[in-house]
Amino acid sequence: MGFEAEKKLFAGPFEKTQMVRHGMHLGIKWAVCIGGMAYGANGYVQIPKEHPWAKVACYDDVPIDAHGGLTYGWKEFHPVPLPEGMENVPNLFTEEWAKKMSKAYEDVDGWVGFDTAHYGDAPMSQEERAANGISPMDSMVWASFQRTGPFERSWTINEVAVECIDMCEQVDRNWNWKEEEEAGGAGNSD
């Protein structure tokens, strides 16, 4: 099966992004995609439906340690009331807004992810982009990013894939964390 055909097996947040690497580790799917504005790569793992973490209300509550923390996943939004004295200001965070946003974030099929566009992250190099079949960043955009430093790290696709595999291992280690904690165990050793 070719890469394009395999990508179809990885339903998730990838329809509007360019998936450049994917796999399965310890029975857990992972993927690397080019992020928003084609800045750099994002890493994702799919938390299986049977996993205790799949039952939390929001991806913010999933205790995965990833670069910059998780920045993608499911989330439930709630209306935000205006502070007292601001009744005459239009409230954009209404019940309708909350429903719309919650719907947009509910259909992620258990995928959570991180990005490489945090303070200190440099845009992916043009050489890394070319080596992985990623279109080059526009030279004007590239030049503007180069002036915004200080940059500490320019992530490669391989480094993001390694972070994804580490995330898979965290999911696996905590597969039966609640039941095993009560029984005095240390985690899934498969």
N, C-alpha and C positions, 0 to 999 in steps of 0.2 A: 504494500500500500504506500502511495506517495505522500509527501508532506502535506499537500493541499487536501487530500482525502482524509488524512489523519486529523487535520485541524477541525474538520466537521464533527469529530467525536468529542471535541473539547468545547461544548456549549458553555457560554459564559460571556464575559464582558469584552468579547473580542471582535464583534461585528464591525466596529468603527475604528479598530486599531490594526496594526500590522503585527501578527504573531510571527516571531522569528525563531523561537525555540520552544519545545514542549516535551513533556515526558510524564512518567509515572515513577514514583519512588515510594517503596513500602505500601503500595496499593493506593497511593494518594496522587491525584493529578496535579501537575504544575505547568505553568506557562510563562514565557517572557514575551512581552509586547512592547512596541514603541509607544511611548506615552503622548499625552497632549502636547500640542505645538511641536511634535517630533523632537522634543528636547532630549530625551534619553529613554531608557528602558524601564518598564514597570514589571514587577514580579508578582505572580499570583499562585495560590494553592486553592484547591477545592476541598472544603471540609465536608466529609461524607455525612449524609443525612442522619446516620445512626450515632454520630459522634455527639457527646454532650455539648460541645461548643456550638453545634448547629442549632441548638435550642435557645441560645441567649437572644435577647431582644435586639441587640445591635452589635455590629462588628467591633465597635469601640470596647466591648466587654470581652472580646476574644483575646486571651493572654498570650498572643504570639509575639515574640521579640523579633522585629524586623527593622531594617534601616529606616530611621525616621518614624517608626511606628506604622501601624496599618492605616492606609488612607483610602481604601476601597472596600466595600462590602454592603451588606443589607443594613437598613436603618429605618426606624419609625420616627416620623416627625410629628410635632404637636404645635398647635397654634401658640403664638406668643402674644400675650396681652401687652398693650402699651402701658408704660408707667403712668402713675397718677399725674394729672395735669397736662397730659398730651392727648386728650380725647379728640382734639380737632385735627390731629395729624393722621393722614391715611395709614392704616395698618396693612402692610403687605403680607404679614405672617398670619393669615386667617385660617379657619378650618379648611377651606377649599385649597389653599396653598399647602397645608400639612398633608392632606389626602393625596394631592398631586405628587409631592415630593416623596412621600412614603411609597407610592406606587412605583415611582422611578427607581427606588432603591430596593424594592422587594424581589425583583425578578433576576437576582444574580446567581441563583442556583448553588448557593453555598460558597461561592468564590470570594476570597479576601485577598487583598494585595497591598503592596507598597510602591512608592515611586522613588526615582532618583533625581528629583528636582528640588531638593531641600537646600537651605543655606549651606554653602561649602561644596555642593555638588556642581561639577562642571558639566557643560553639555557633552554628549558623547562625541568623541573625535571624528573628524571626517574620515580618517583611515579605518576606524572601527565600523563606521556606518557602511563604507564601501565593502569591507571584508564580509559583512553579514547581509549584503543585498538590500541595504536600507538607503533610500534616496538621500542625497546630500542635503544638508541644511542650507537654505538660501544664504549666500555670502553676506548679505546685509544683516540678516538675523544673527548669523554666526558672529559677525563683528560686534554687534550690540551685546551679545552674551559675553564675549571676551572682555568687555569693558566693565562688567558688573561684579567681578570677583570680590573678595578673595576666594579662589577655588582650592579645595583640598583634594578632591578626587573626581576623576572622570571614570565612570563605571563602564566596564566592558560587558558584553552579552554573557560571557562565561561567568563573570563575578555575580551578575544578577541571577543566573541559573544556580550557582552554588548557594546563594541566599535562599532561593526557592526550595532547594533540597533540604537546607537546614530547617525551613519552615515545615516541610513535610515531616521531618524527624520530630519536631516539637508536637505536631498533631498526633503522630504515632505514639510518642511517649506519654501523652495525656489522653489516650483513647478511652481508657476505663478509669480515669483518675478518681472519680468519686467512689465507685464501687470498690476499687482496689485500696483506696485510702482507708476505707472503713475496715477492710480485711487485713490491712497492714502491708499490702504489696507496694511495688515500686513502679508500676507502669507496664505497658504492653511491650513484650520483648520479642515479638515476631520480626 
